[in-house]
């Protein structure tokens, strides 16, 4: 018989012993459901977290001037003044850095003691002013709630425009960001038109992120820049997996811009922001291994049950095997027939388990409001595991069936 005939015979046997086959099939389905379902849920959670971390800067890196350690007269060591990244160097890097779809943002720390005024409302000198370019809000975790971002013309011309943090909106406009758009506020002695407001972000190690106001980069340079002013560079790539390659490309570009010789060390350093994401990936790897181990234990029980069912089937069909051999069936034909039957039962259980596993993964993803990922890898793994379980469980019964003596089989009652 060919493979198709063997599969038809296998389905006929499953139908003839439906309840027994169904129970075995369900045991296999439970194991595959655990395997595919949990792995799908882990992947979906990790994908959602990766997407969220990307928006928080996990797909970005920063370039800073590097402090050089030198010997002092007191036989100790101290840090030499670092060479700042100048405005021209920062702009040169932004123009020349062409890695994929990466975006480069430049920002300038202006002051952290600005006084803001709107009509008769005046703030304490505790607000931070930062000069930024048109890419800044694309590569950082700040999100515009009302209004718009700076455009390229405003950044290059240094227009008197401003984007306000949520705390500033609460102080000057009673939290109504939409009413702030188009209004004018005073920052120090300058008058700026509000073009955007930001969503609340919370605090970090650098203080409240919501007590900040952002002005165009060139305007910040004109008002607060000096010969020693450092301009910060932040580069974001499309996916956090590309960060390492992007960093290597950035090192070469920055060395050229700062005109470093081949023998000279970098006078700048790069800090990546993907540390937490890497920790999460390590944790999920351990979770995956634990899930696979648990699922394999369940499938081991299913394999033992299937082997028992197949041995019972061989005993019940001893006379049938004798008839087949008398009609010319070889040992190999009988072996393949029973092995195919075991594999068919496993694959039916696997299909059911994969469907239930996908539903389980989707349910978990929906519960956490994440992004569902179709688990093609785990679906293939489920089919492969079922194939292996089917071969292992069916091999001994199939060998036993193939070795039966045809004469003794025909006499079997």
GUGUGU-956134 format. One line per field, with one value per residue (C-alpha): residue number from 1; x, y, z; residue in three letters. Coordinates in Angstrom, 1 decimal, padded with zeros to 4 digits. Layout:
BEGIN
seq	(NUM, ...)
X	(X, ...)
Y	(Y, ...)
Z	(Z, ...)
type	(ALA, ...)
***
This chain:
BEGIN
seq	(1, 2, 3, 4, 5, 6, 7, 8, 9, 10, 11, 12, 13, 14, 15, 16, 17, 18, 19, 20, 21, 22, 23, 24, 25, 26, 27, 28, 29, 30, 31, 32, 33, 34, 35, 36, 37, 38, 39, 40, 41, 42, 43, 44, 45, 46, 47, 48, 49, 50, 51, 52, 53, 54, 55, 56, 57, 58, 59, 60, 61, 62, 63, 64, 65, 66, 67, 68, 69, 70, 71, 72, 73, 74, 75, 76, 77, 78, 79, 80, 81, 82, 83, 84, 85, 86, 87, 88, 89, 90, 91, 92, 93, 94, 95, 96, 97, 98, 99, 100, 101, 102, 103, 104, 105, 106, 107, 108, 109, 110, 111, 112, 113, 114, 115, 116, 117, 118, 119, 120, 121, 122, 123, 124, 125, 126, 127, 128, 129, 130, 131, 132, 133, 134, 135, 136, 137, 138, 139, 140, 141, 142, 143, 144, 145, 146, 147, 148, 149, 150, 151, 152, 153, 154, 155, 156, 157, 158, 159, 160, 161, 162, 163, 164, 165, 166, 167, 168, 169, 170, 171, 172, 173, 174, 175, 176, 177, 178, 179, 180, 181, 182, 183, 184, 185, 186, 187, 188, 189, 190, 191, 192, 193, 194, 195, 196, 197, 198, 199, 200, 201, 202, 203, 204, 205, 206, 207, 208, 209, 210, 211, 212, 213, 214, 215, 216, 217, 218, 219, 220, 221, 222, 223, 224, 225, 226, 227, 228, 229, 230, 231, 232, 233, 234, 235, 236, 237, 238, 239, 240, 241, 242, 243, 244, 245, 246, 247, 248, 249, 250, 251, 252, 253, 254, 255, 256, 257, 258, 259, 260, 261, 262, 263, 264, 265, 266, 267, 268, 269, 270, 271, 272, 273, 274, 275, 276, 277, 278, 279, 280, 281, 282, 283, 284, 285, 286, 287, 288, 289, 290, 291, 292, 293, 294, 295, 296, 297, 298, 299, 300, 301, 302, 303, 304, 305, 306, 307, 308, 309, 310, 311, 312, 313, 314, 315, 316, 317, 318, 319, 320, 321, 322, 323, 324, 325, 326, 327, 328, 329, 330, 331, 332, 333, 334, 335, 336, 337, 338, 339, 340, 341, 342, 343, 344, 345, 346, 347, 348, 349, 350, 351, 352, 353, 354, 355, 356, 357, 358, 359, 360, 361, 362, 363, 364, 365, 366, 367, 368, 369, 370, 371, 372, 373, 374, 375, 376, 377, 378, 379, 380, 381, 382, 383, 384, 385, 386, 387, 388, 389, 390, 391, 392, 393, 394, 395, 396, 397, 398, 399, 400, 401, 402, 403, 404, 405, 406, 407, 408, 409, 410, 411, 412, 413)
X	(000.0, 001.1, 001.1, -002.4, -003.8, -002.1, -003.5, -007.0, -006.6, -005.4, -008.5, -010.7, -009.0, -009.4, -013.1, -013.6, -012.1, -013.3, -013.6, -010.3, -008.5, -010.3, -009.0, -005.4, -005.8, -007.0, -004.0, -001.7, -003.8, -003.4, 000.4, 000.6, -001.9, 000.4, 003.5, 002.0, -000.2, 002.3, 005.1, 002.7, 001.6, 005.3, 006.2, 003.1, 003.9, 007.6, 006.6, 004.2, 006.8, 009.5, 007.2, 006.5, 010.2, 011.0, 008.7, 010.5, 013.9, 015.0, 015.8, 018.0, 021.5, 023.2, 026.5, 028.4, 031.8, 034.3, 036.2, 039.9, 041.6, 045.1, 047.7, 047.8, 050.8, 049.8, 050.3, 046.6, 044.3, 041.7, 039.4, 040.5, 038.0, 036.0, 035.9, 032.2, 030.3, 030.0, 027.0, 028.8, 029.8, 026.3, 024.8, 027.5, 026.7, 023.0, 023.6, 026.1, 024.6, 022.6, 022.1, 018.9, 015.8, 017.6, 016.8, 019.2, 018.0, 020.0, 019.2, 020.8, 020.4, 019.7, 018.8, 016.9, 015.9, 013.7, 010.8, 007.7, 004.9, 001.5, -000.5, -000.6, 000.5, 004.2, 006.1, 008.9, 012.4, 012.3, 011.5, 014.0, 014.5, 015.8, 016.6, 015.6, 015.5, 012.6, 013.5, 013.7, 010.1, 010.4, 013.3, 012.4, 009.5, 007.8, 004.5, 002.7, -000.9, -002.1, -000.7, 002.3, 006.1, 008.6, 009.1, 012.5, 012.3, 011.5, 014.5, 016.9, 015.8, 015.5, 011.9, 010.3, 008.2, 007.7, 006.3, 005.2, 005.4, 002.2, 003.2, 003.7, 000.2, -001.3, 000.4, -000.2, -003.3, -005.1, -004.3, -006.2, -003.5, -005.8, -006.3, -002.5, -002.0, -001.4, -001.0, 002.2, 004.3, 007.4, 010.6, 012.9, 012.8, 011.8, 008.2, 007.4, 004.3, 003.0, 002.7, 002.4, 001.8, 003.0, 001.4, 002.2, 005.4, 006.4, 009.7, 013.1, 016.6, 016.9, 013.8, 010.3, 010.0, 006.8, 008.4, 010.2, 009.7, 011.2, 012.4, 014.0, 017.6, 019.1, 017.1, 018.5, 022.0, 021.5, 020.2, 022.2, 025.0, 028.7, 032.0, 032.0, 028.3, 027.8, 025.1, 023.6, 023.0, 020.3, 019.9, 016.9, 016.5, 013.4, 014.0, 016.0, 017.6, 019.5, 021.0, 024.4, 024.9, 023.7, 026.2, 029.1, 028.1, 027.8, 031.3, 032.8, 030.8, 031.6, 035.4, 035.4, 033.5, 035.8, 038.8, 040.4, 043.4, 043.5, 045.9, 043.7, 041.1, 037.5, 037.0, 033.3, 031.2, 028.0, 025.3, 022.6, 019.2, 018.2, 019.5, 016.0, 014.8, 017.8, 017.1, 013.5, 014.6, 016.9, 014.0, 011.6, 014.3, 014.2, 010.4, 010.4, 012.7, 010.5, 007.4, 009.0, 010.0, 006.5, 004.9, 007.3, 006.5, 002.8, 003.6, 005.6, 002.5, 000.6, 003.3, 003.0, -000.8, -000.6, 001.9, -000.5, -003.4, -001.3, -000.3, -003.9, -004.8, -002.1, -003.5, -007.1, -006.1, -003.8, -006.1, -006.3, -002.5, -002.4, -004.9, -002.8, 000.4, -001.4, -002.4, 001.2, 001.8, 005.4, 006.8, 007.6, 004.0, 002.6, 005.3, 004.4, 000.7, 000.8, 003.4, 001.2, -001.7, 000.2, 001.4, -002.1, -003.5, -000.6, -001.1, -004.8, -004.1, -001.4, -003.8, -006.4, -003.7, -002.2, -005.7, -006.4, -002.8, -003.3, -006.6, -004.9, -002.1, -004.6, -006.6, -003.6, -002.5, -006.0, -006.2, -003.0, -004.1, -000.9, -000.2, -000.9, 001.8, 000.9, 003.2, 004.4, 007.6, 005.6, 003.1, 005.9, 007.4, 004.0, 003.8, 007.4, 006.9, 003.8, 005.7, 008.4, 005.9, 004.0, 007.2, 008.4, 005.0, 004.2, 007.5, 007.5, 003.9, 004.5, 007.6, 005.6, 002.9, 005.3, 007.0, 003.9, 003.8, 001.1, 000.0, -000.3, -002.0, -004.7, -005.3, -005.7, -009.2)
Y	(000.0, 003.5, 006.3, 007.5, 004.0, 003.7, 007.0, 005.9, 002.6, 004.7, 006.9, 003.8, 002.3, 005.6, 005.7, 002.0, 002.7, 006.3, 006.7, 005.1, 007.1, 010.3, 010.0, 009.4, 012.2, 014.6, 013.8, 014.7, 017.8, 019.0, 018.7, 020.6, 023.2, 023.9, 024.0, 026.3, 028.3, 029.4, 030.0, 032.1, 034.1, 034.7, 035.8, 038.1, 039.6, 040.1, 041.7, 044.1, 045.0, 045.4, 047.7, 049.7, 049.9, 051.0, 054.0, 054.5, 054.6, 050.9, 051.1, 054.1, 055.1, 058.3, 059.8, 061.7, 063.3, 061.0, 062.2, 061.3, 060.1, 061.5, 061.6, 064.5, 066.1, 064.3, 060.9, 060.4, 060.3, 062.9, 063.4, 065.8, 068.3, 066.5, 067.8, 068.8, 067.8, 071.1, 072.4, 071.8, 068.3, 067.4, 068.8, 067.1, 063.7, 064.2, 064.9, 062.1, 059.3, 057.2, 053.8, 052.4, 054.4, 055.6, 059.1, 061.4, 063.9, 066.8, 068.5, 071.3, 071.7, 075.4, 076.0, 074.4, 077.7, 079.4, 081.7, 081.3, 083.8, 083.8, 087.0, 087.5, 084.0, 083.6, 080.4, 079.8, 079.5, 075.7, 074.9, 073.4, 074.7, 072.4, 073.2, 070.4, 069.7, 068.3, 064.7, 064.9, 063.8, 060.9, 059.3, 060.0, 058.9, 062.4, 062.3, 065.4, 065.5, 068.8, 070.9, 069.8, 069.3, 071.9, 071.9, 072.0, 075.7, 076.7, 074.7, 076.0, 079.6, 079.6, 080.9, 081.8, 078.7, 076.5, 073.1, 072.7, 069.8, 068.8, 070.4, 073.7, 073.4, 072.7, 075.8, 078.3, 077.0, 075.0, 071.7, 072.6, 071.9, 072.6, 076.2, 076.7, 076.3, 079.6, 081.5, 083.4, 082.9, 084.5, 082.5, 084.9, 088.0, 086.3, 085.8, 082.4, 081.1, 077.7, 075.2, 072.0, 070.4, 067.0, 064.0, 063.4, 061.4, 061.3, 061.6, 060.1, 060.4, 063.8, 065.2, 065.7, 065.2, 067.2, 070.4, 071.1, 073.4, 072.8, 075.5, 075.1, 074.0, 077.1, 079.4, 077.6, 078.0, 081.7, 082.3, 079.8, 078.5, 079.1, 077.8, 075.0, 074.0, 070.3, 069.1, 065.7, 063.2, 060.5, 058.0, 055.7, 052.7, 051.0, 047.8, 047.2, 044.2, 046.7, 048.7, 047.0, 047.4, 051.0, 051.7, 050.3, 052.5, 055.5, 055.0, 055.2, 058.3, 060.1, 059.3, 060.9, 064.0, 064.5, 063.8, 061.1, 059.3, 055.5, 055.3, 057.6, 056.3, 057.5, 060.8, 060.1, 057.2, 055.5, 054.4, 052.0, 052.0, 048.4, 046.9, 046.2, 044.6, 042.3, 041.2, 040.5, 038.4, 036.3, 035.8, 034.7, 032.3, 030.5, 030.6, 029.0, 026.2, 025.6, 025.5, 023.1, 020.8, 020.8, 020.1, 017.3, 015.6, 015.8, 014.4, 011.6, 010.5, 010.8, 008.7, 005.9, 005.9, 005.8, 003.0, 001.0, 001.7, 000.6, -002.7, -003.4, -002.7, -005.1, -007.8, -007.1, -007.2, -010.2, -012.2, -009.2, -009.0, -012.8, -012.2, -009.3, -011.4, -014.3, -012.0, -010.9, -008.0, -007.8, -007.0, -003.5, -003.0, -004.0, -001.8, 001.2, 000.7, 000.7, 003.4, 005.6, 005.0, 006.1, 009.2, 010.1, 009.9, 012.2, 014.7, 014.9, 015.6, 018.1, 020.0, 020.3, 021.3, 023.9, 025.5, 025.6, 026.9, 029.8, 030.6, 030.5, 032.8, 035.2, 035.2, 036.1, 038.8, 040.3, 040.3, 042.4, 044.5, 043.5, 042.7, 039.2, 037.4, 034.4, 031.7, 030.1, 028.7, 027.1, 025.7, 024.0, 022.8, 021.3, 019.3, 018.1, 017.1, 015.2, 013.4, 012.4, 011.2, 009.2, 007.5, 006.7, 005.5, 003.5, 001.9, -000.9, -001.9, -001.7, -003.9, -006.4, -006.5, -006.9, -009.9, -011.9, -015.3, -015.4, -019.0, -018.4, -015.1, -016.8, -019.3, -016.5, -016.2)
Z	(000.0, -000.6, 002.0, 001.2, 001.6, 005.0, 006.1, 005.1, 007.0, 010.0, 009.9, 009.6, 012.7, 014.6, 013.7, 014.7, 018.2, 018.4, 022.2, 022.9, 020.2, 021.3, 024.9, 023.7, 021.2, 024.0, 026.2, 023.3, 022.7, 026.3, 026.1, 022.8, 024.1, 027.0, 024.7, 022.0, 024.2, 026.8, 024.2, 022.1, 025.2, 026.1, 022.6, 022.4, 025.8, 024.9, 021.5, 023.3, 025.9, 023.2, 021.3, 024.5, 025.4, 021.9, 022.4, 025.7, 024.1, 024.2, 020.5, 020.9, 022.0, 023.1, 022.3, 025.0, 025.3, 027.1, 030.2, 030.0, 033.2, 033.7, 036.4, 038.8, 040.5, 043.7, 042.2, 042.0, 039.0, 038.0, 035.0, 032.4, 031.0, 028.3, 024.8, 024.2, 021.1, 019.3, 017.3, 014.0, 015.0, 016.1, 012.9, 010.8, 012.5, 011.9, 008.2, 007.6, 009.7, 007.1, 008.8, 007.5, 008.7, 011.8, 013.1, 014.9, 017.4, 018.9, 022.1, 024.2, 027.9, 028.4, 032.0, 034.9, 036.6, 034.1, 035.1, 032.9, 032.7, 031.0, 031.5, 035.3, 036.2, 037.0, 038.0, 040.4, 038.7, 038.7, 035.1, 032.7, 029.2, 026.5, 022.9, 020.5, 016.8, 014.8, 015.4, 019.2, 020.0, 017.6, 019.4, 023.0, 025.2, 025.0, 023.2, 021.9, 023.2, 021.6, 018.8, 016.8, 016.7, 015.6, 011.8, 010.2, 009.3, 012.9, 014.1, 011.5, 011.9, 015.7, 015.8, 019.1, 019.4, 022.5, 023.4, 027.1, 029.5, 031.3, 034.6, 032.9, 031.3, 034.7, 036.1, 033.4, 031.7, 034.4, 032.6, 029.5, 026.8, 023.9, 025.1, 025.3, 021.6, 019.9, 023.1, 024.0, 027.2, 028.4, 029.1, 030.9, 028.8, 025.6, 024.2, 022.7, 020.9, 022.1, 019.3, 021.3, 024.7, 025.9, 027.6, 031.2, 031.5, 035.2, 036.9, 036.3, 037.9, 036.2, 038.0, 036.7, 033.0, 032.9, 034.3, 031.0, 028.1, 024.7, 022.2, 018.8, 018.9, 017.2, 019.5, 022.5, 021.0, 020.5, 024.1, 026.1, 024.0, 024.7, 023.3, 025.9, 025.4, 024.7, 022.3, 023.1, 020.3, 020.5, 017.7, 017.3, 014.9, 013.8, 015.9, 019.0, 017.3, 015.0, 017.9, 017.9, 014.2, 014.4, 017.2, 015.2, 012.2, 014.6, 016.0, 012.5, 011.6, 014.8, 014.5, 011.1, 012.3, 015.3, 013.0, 015.1, 013.7, 013.6, 016.5, 018.7, 021.1, 020.9, 022.8, 023.0, 024.5, 023.5, 025.9, 024.9, 026.4, 025.9, 029.1, 030.6, 027.4, 027.3, 030.9, 029.9, 026.9, 029.2, 031.6, 028.8, 027.5, 030.9, 030.8, 027.4, 028.5, 031.6, 029.4, 027.0, 029.9, 031.4, 028.0, 027.2, 030.6, 029.6, 026.2, 027.8, 029.5, 026.3, 024.5, 027.1, 026.7, 022.9, 023.0, 025.3, 022.9, 019.9, 021.7, 022.5, 018.9, 017.7, 019.9, 018.8, 015.1, 015.2, 012.9, 010.5, 010.4, 009.6, 006.7, 005.3, 005.4, 003.8, 001.0, 000.4, 002.8, 003.9, 007.3, 006.1, 005.0, 008.4, 010.2, 008.1, 008.5, 012.4, 012.5, 010.3, 012.5, 015.6, 013.8, 012.5, 016.1, 017.3, 014.5, 015.1, 018.7, 017.7, 015.4, 018.1, 020.6, 018.3, 017.7, 021.5, 022.1, 019.7, 021.4, 024.8, 023.6, 022.0, 025.2, 027.3, 024.8, 024.7, 028.6, 028.8, 025.8, 023.9, 020.3, 019.2, 017.1, 015.0, 016.4, 013.2, 014.9, 017.7, 015.3, 013.4, 016.7, 017.7, 014.5, 014.8, 018.5, 017.5, 014.7, 017.1, 019.8, 017.1, 015.9, 019.4, 020.6, 017.5, 016.7, 019.2, 018.6, 014.8, 015.1, 017.2, 014.6, 011.7, 013.4, 014.0, 012.4, 009.7, 010.5, 014.2, 013.5, 011.4, 014.3, 016.8, 018.4)
type	(UNK, UNK, UNK, UNK, UNK, UNK, UNK, UNK, UNK, UNK, UNK, UNK, UNK, UNK, UNK, UNK, UNK, UNK, UNK, UNK, UNK, UNK, UNK, UNK, UNK, UNK, UNK, UNK, UNK, UNK, UNK, UNK, UNK, UNK, UNK, UNK, UNK, UNK, UNK, UNK, UNK, UNK, UNK, UNK, UNK, UNK, UNK, UNK, UNK, UNK, UNK, UNK, UNK, UNK, UNK, UNK, UNK, UNK, UNK, UNK, UNK, UNK, UNK, UNK, UNK, UNK, UNK, UNK, UNK, UNK, UNK, UNK, UNK, UNK, UNK, UNK, UNK, UNK, UNK, UNK, UNK, UNK, UNK, UNK, UNK, UNK, UNK, UNK, UNK, UNK, UNK, UNK, UNK, UNK, UNK, UNK, UNK, UNK, UNK, UNK, UNK, UNK, UNK, UNK, UNK, UNK, UNK, UNK, UNK, UNK, UNK, UNK, UNK, UNK, UNK, UNK, UNK, UNK, UNK, UNK, UNK, UNK, UNK, UNK, UNK, UNK, UNK, UNK, UNK, UNK, UNK, UNK, UNK, UNK, UNK, UNK, UNK, UNK, UNK, UNK, UNK, UNK, UNK, UNK, UNK, UNK, UNK, UNK, UNK, UNK, UNK, UNK, UNK, UNK, UNK, UNK, UNK, UNK, UNK, UNK, UNK, UNK, UNK, UNK, UNK, UNK, UNK, UNK, UNK, UNK, UNK, UNK, UNK, UNK, UNK, UNK, UNK, UNK, UNK, UNK, UNK, UNK, UNK, UNK, UNK, UNK, UNK, UNK, UNK, UNK, UNK, UNK, UNK, UNK, UNK, UNK, UNK, UNK, UNK, UNK, UNK, UNK, UNK, UNK, UNK, UNK, UNK, UNK, UNK, UNK, UNK, UNK, UNK, UNK, UNK, UNK, UNK, UNK, UNK, UNK, UNK, UNK, UNK, UNK, UNK, UNK, UNK, UNK, UNK, UNK, UNK, UNK, UNK, UNK, UNK, UNK, UNK, UNK, UNK, UNK, UNK, UNK, UNK, UNK, UNK, UNK, UNK, UNK, UNK, UNK, UNK, UNK, UNK, UNK, UNK, UNK, UNK, UNK, UNK, UNK, UNK, UNK, UNK, UNK, UNK, UNK, UNK, UNK, UNK, UNK, UNK, UNK, UNK, UNK, UNK, UNK, UNK, UNK, UNK, UNK, UNK, UNK, UNK, UNK, UNK, UNK, UNK, UNK, UNK, UNK, UNK, UNK, UNK, UNK, UNK, UNK, UNK, UNK, UNK, UNK, UNK, UNK, UNK, UNK, UNK, UNK, UNK, UNK, UNK, UNK, UNK, UNK, UNK, UNK, UNK, UNK, UNK, UNK, UNK, UNK, UNK, UNK, UNK, UNK, UNK, UNK, UNK, UNK, UNK, UNK, UNK, UNK, UNK, UNK, UNK, UNK, UNK, UNK, UNK, UNK, UNK, UNK, UNK, UNK, UNK, UNK, UNK, UNK, UNK, UNK, UNK, UNK, UNK, UNK, UNK, UNK, UNK, UNK, UNK, UNK, UNK, UNK, UNK, UNK, UNK, UNK, UNK, UNK, UNK, UNK, UNK, UNK, UNK, UNK, UNK, UNK, UNK, UNK, UNK, UNK, UNK, UNK, UNK, UNK, UNK, UNK, UNK, UNK, UNK, UNK, UNK, UNK, UNK, UNK, UNK, UNK, UNK, UNK, UNK, UNK, UNK, UNK, UNK, UNK, UNK, UNK, UNK, UNK, UNK, UNK, UNK, UNK, UNK)
***
